[in-house]
Amino acid sequence: MAQYGNRIYITDPSISPADSHQLFLRFRNATFINNKEFFNPYQPGYTLIGYFARPMLEYHPGPDTRLKAGIHLLKYSGQEKFSRYIPVFSFQHRFTPGLEMVFGALHGSLNHGLIEPLFSFERIFTHHHESGLQFLVDLERFKADIWIDWERFIFTGDPFQEEFTAGLSSRFFPWPGEGRWRIEIPVQLLTTHLGGQIDVSGERVQTLVNYATGIHADFNTGHPFFRIIGFRGYYAGFRDLSNEIRHHYEQGWGIYPNLYVDTRWLEAGIGYWRGHRFVAPRGEPVFQSVSQVDPDLAVDQRELITSKIIYNRKLVRGIDMGLRFEIYYDPAGGDFDHTGGLHIMIDERFFITRLKRNR
């Protein structure tokens, strides 16, 4: 995936024919603390601490179909009430081997595999629930995730706009197989839209597009400690397709090469970002040319040196722990920012019964 070190945050979307006619209770939970010691003028510093819980009933009426129903709860520590309280339902069907459709609650967030400048890591906690329509392609040489997340629905006369995000995240494998080299060509596209014809907000329609492509190259060393050495390089772009431009910029770009190593104990990497008039409403704010601290601040050129150290460990079946430390250094401004996180991820399924169908 584009953001290395994220394996414990990603769920398996596949359907197993062996689960046909069975009913399960699935429980997914994240307990998290992320401390951002940021002092730059583009992204504020804060501490994000809390949990989400996602209990769901999961039923497989046939070998190629899965139904889920439950609730998504998001609670921040220090708040008396839940910040999000969302009923969840999804329908998933496999049409043919390698092609599945999801309707309702999506396999979203970090499952999309988008790079950080396009998609913030913390959305796994703050915006884990996505709802809409999704198609998953899983072939030998090509994998793709195509989705639309309908974030705000409107009725006639509502004082706000409808809002949705549409995306494509794909990977092409020029040389599939089990060799020591693994090469991938990613193509990513993310569109955010604010609009609607039946609201009375008076706001202008806005459509922003981000895209990225590049290369992933991983080498399996065969060494018991330094297991994988990899390179991930991207070219990212931004376009504002609105009739009237709201942001400071109409278009921009960025380059983002990364080197990383996967060892027996942890994963670590170093990267370089150079952006020119780059804007991404779902991405990490620190990469952008516009500021979340001062709405009037915008700079044409942004430059960052990034570094990550990630430690993931399985505690017991279904429960993983993640420790992360990340550094962002701005050579031009001299800002030295860092973030640290501790995350407990639970994803477990419990068999309830096998249901007999009436003929």
Residue pairs with C-beta under 8 A, 6 or more apart in sequence:
1 7
1 10
1 110
1 113
2 113
2 114
2 115
2 116
2 169
2 186
2 188
2 216
2 232
2 234
3 110
3 113
3 114
3 115
3 116
3 121
4 230
4 232
4 258
4 260
4 262
4 267
4 269
4 308
4 310
5 267
5 269
5 308
5 310
5 312
5 324
6 110
6 121
7 312
8 312
8 314
8 320
8 321
8 322
8 343
8 345
9 30
9 109
9 110
9 124
9 322
9 343
9 345
10 110
10 111
11 28
11 107
11 111
11 347
13 92
13 100
13 102
13 107
13 111
13 136
14 100
14 138
15 60
15 63
15 64
15 65
15 66
15 92
15 94
15 100
17 63
17 64
19 60
19 66
20 60
20 61
20 62
20 63
21 60
21 61
21 62
21 354
21 355
21 356
21 357
22 59
22 60
22 351
22 352
22 353
22 354
22 355
23 57
23 58
23 59
23 351
23 352
23 353
23 354
23 355
24 57
24 58
24 59
24 349
24 350
24 351
24 352
25 55
25 56
25 57
25 58
25 349
25 350
25 352
26 55
26 56
26 57
26 58
26 68
26 70
26 347
26 348
26 349
26 350
27 53
27 54
27 55
27 56
27 346
27 347
27 348
27 349
27 350
28 53
28 54
28 56
28 346
28 347
29 51
29 52
29 53
29 54
29 344
29 345
29 346
29 347
30 51
30 52
30 124
30 125
30 128
30 343
30 344
30 345
30 346
31 50
31 51
31 343
31 344
32 48
32 49
32 50
32 51
32 125
32 341
32 342
32 343
32 344
33 47
33 48
33 49
33 341
33 342
33 343
34 47
34 48
34 49
34 122
34 125
34 339
34 340
34 341
35 47
35 48
35 339
35 340
35 341
36 43
36 44
36 45
36 46
36 47
36 48
36 337
36 339
37 45
37 337
37 338
37 339
37 340
38 44
38 45
38 46
38 286
38 328
38 337
38 339
39 45
39 335
39 337
40 286
40 328
40 330
40 333
40 335
40 337
41 291
41 293
41 294
41 297
41 333
42 285
42 286
42 288
42 290
42 291
42 292
42 293
42 297
42 302
43 284
43 285
43 286
43 291
43 292
43 293
43 337
44 292
44 293
45 337
48 76
48 122
48 125
48 126
49 76
49 77
49 78
50 74
50 75
50 76
50 77
50 79
50 83
50 125
51 74
51 75
52 72
52 73
52 74
52 75
52 84
52 125
52 128
53 72
53 73
53 75
54 70
54 71
54 72
54 73
54 88
54 128
55 70
55 71
56 68
56 69
56 70
56 71
56 88
57 68
57 69
57 70
57 352
58 66
58 67
58 68
58 349
59 66
59 67
59 68
59 355
60 66
60 67
61 67
61 357
64 93
64 94
64 95
65 91
65 92
65 93
65 94
66 90
66 91
66 92
66 93
67 89
67 90
67 91
67 92
68 88
68 89
68 90
68 92
68 104
68 105
69 88
69 89
70 87
70 88
71 85
71 86
71 87
71 88
72 84
72 85
72 86
72 88
72 105
72 128
72 129
73 82
73 84
73 85
74 82
74 83
74 84
74 85
74 125
74 126
74 128
75 82
75 83
76 83
84 129
86 129
88 104
88 105
88 129
88 131
89 104
89 105
90 102
90 103
90 104
90 105
90 106
91 102
91 103
91 104
92 100
92 101
92 102
92 103
93 100
93 101
94 100
95 101
98 137
98 138
98 139
99 135
99 136
99 137
99 138
100 135
100 136
100 138
101 133
101 134
101 135
101 136
102 133
102 134
102 135
102 136
102 147
103 133
103 134
104 131
105 129
105 130
105 131
106 130
106 131
106 132
106 133
106 134
106 147
106 149
107 134
107 136
107 145
108 128
108 129
108 130
108 134
108 147
108 149
109 123
109 124
109 127
109 128
109 130
110 119
110 121
110 123
110 124
111 145
112 119
112 145
112 147
112 167
112 169
113 145
113 169
113 171
113 186
113 188
114 167
114 169
114 188
114 190
114 212
115 188
115 212
115 234
115 236
115 256
116 283
116 284
116 287
117 210
117 212
117 234
117 236
117 254
117 256
117 273
117 275
117 278
117 280
117 283
117 284
117 287
117 288
118 188
118 190
118 210
118 212
118 236
118 280
118 282
118 283
119 190
119 282
119 283
120 282
120 283
120 284
120 285
121 284
123 282
130 147
130 149
131 149
131 150
132 147
132 148
132 149
132 150
132 164
133 147
133 148
134 145
134 146
134 147
134 148
135 144
135 145
135 146
135 147
136 144
136 145
136 146
137 143
137 144
137 145
137 146
137 170
140 173
140 176
141 172
141 173
141 174
141 176
142 170
142 171
142 172
142 173
143 170
143 171
143 173
144 168
144 169
144 170
144 171
145 167
145 168
145 169
145 170
146 167
146 168
147 166
147 167
148 164
148 165
148 166
148 167
149 164
149 165
149 166
149 167
150 162
150 164
151 163
151 164
151 165
152 160
152 161
152 162
152 163
152 164
153 162
154 160
154 161
154 162
154 196
154 198
154 199
155 198
156 198
157 198
157 199
157 200
158 196
158 198
158 199
158 200
158 201
159 199
159 200
159 201
160 199
160 201
160 203
161 194
161 195
161 196
161 199
161 201
161 203
161 205
162 193
162 194
162 195
162 196
162 199
163 192
163 193
163 194
164 192
164 193
165 190
165 191
165 192
165 193
165 282
166 190
166 191
166 193
167 188
167 189
167 190
167 191
168 187
168 188
168 189
168 190
169 186
169 188
169 189
170 186
170 187
170 188
171 184
171 185
171 186
171 187
171 216
172 184
172 185
172 186
172 187
173 182
173 183
173 184
173 185
174 183
174 185
175 181
175 183
180 219
180 220
180 221
180 222
181 217
181 218
181 219
181 220
182 216
182 217
182 218
182 219
182 220
183 215
183 216
183 217
183 218
184 215
184 216
184 217
185 213
185 214
185 215
185 216
186 212
186 213
186 214
186 215
186 216
186 234
187 211
187 212
187 213
188 210
188 211
188 212
188 213
189 209
189 210
189 211
190 209
190 210
190 211
190 280
190 282
191 207
191 208
191 209
191 210
192 206
192 207
192 208
192 281
192 282
193 205
193 206
193 207
193 208
194 203
194 205
194 206
194 207
195 205
195 206
195 207
204 242
204 243
204 244
204 246
205 242
205 243
206 240
206 242
206 246
207 240
207 241
207 242
208 238
208 239
208 240
208 241
208 242
208 247
208 279
208 280
208 281
209 237
209 238
209 239
209 240
209 241
210 236
210 237
210 238
210 280
210 282
210 283
211 236
211 237
212 234
212 235
212 236
212 237
213 234
213 235
214 232
214 233
214 234
214 235
214 256
215 231
215 232
215 233
216 230
216 231
216 232
217 230
217 231
217 232
218 228
218 229
218 230
219 228
219 229
219 230
220 227
220 228
221 227
221 228
221 229
224 264
225 263
225 264
226 261
226 263
227 262
227 263
227 264
228 261
228 262
229 259
229 260
229 261
229 262
230 259
230 260
230 261
230 262
231 257
231 258
231 259
231 260
232 257
232 258
232 260
233 255
233 256
233 257
233 258
234 255
234 256
234 257
235 253
235 254
235 255
235 256
236 253
236 254
236 255
236 256
236 275
236 278
236 280
237 251
237 252
237 253
237 254
238 249
238 251
238 252
238 253
238 277
238 278
238 279
238 280
239 250
239 251
240 246
240 247
240 249
240 250
240 251
240 279
247 279
247 290
248 277
248 279
248 289
248 290
248 298
249 277
249 279
249 289
249 290
249 298
251 277
252 275
252 276
252 277
252 278
252 279
252 289
253 275
253 276
253 277
253 278
254 273
254 274
254 275
254 276
254 278
254 287
254 302
255 272
255 273
255 274
256 271
256 272
256 273
257 271
257 272
258 269
258 270
258 271
258 272
258 306
259 269
259 270
259 271
260 267
260 268
260 269
260 270
260 308
261 267
261 268
261 269
265 311
266 309
266 310
266 311
266 312
267 308
267 309
267 310
267 311
267 312
268 307
268 308
268 309
268 310
269 307
269 308
270 305
270 306
270 307
270 308
271 305
271 306
271 307
272 304
272 305
272 306
273 287
273 302
273 303
273 304
273 305
273 306
274 301
274 302
274 303
275 287
275 288
275 289
275 301
275 302
275 303
276 289
276 300
276 301
276 302
277 289
277 300
278 287
278 288
278 289
278 302
279 288
279 289
279 290
280 287
280 288
285 291
285 292
286 304
286 328
286 337
287 302
287 304
288 302
289 298
289 299
289 300
289 301
289 302
290 297
290 298
291 297
291 298
301 332
302 330
303 330
303 331
303 332
304 328
304 329
304 330
305 327
305 328
305 329
305 331
306 326
306 327
306 328
306 329
307 326
307 327
308 324
308 325
308 326
308 327
309 324
309 325
309 326
310 322
310 323
310 324
310 325
311 322
311 323
311 324
312 320
312 321
312 322
312 323
313 320
313 321
313 322
314 320
314 321
315 321
315 344
317 348
318 346
318 347
318 348
318 349
319 344
319 345
319 346
319 348
320 344
320 345
321 342
321 343
321 344
321 345
322 341
322 342
322 343
322 344
322 345
323 341
323 342
323 343
324 339
324 340
324 341
324 343
325 338
325 339
325 340
325 341
326 338
326 339
326 340
327 336
327 337
327 338
328 335
328 336
328 337
328 338
328 339
329 335
329 336
329 337
330 336
330 337
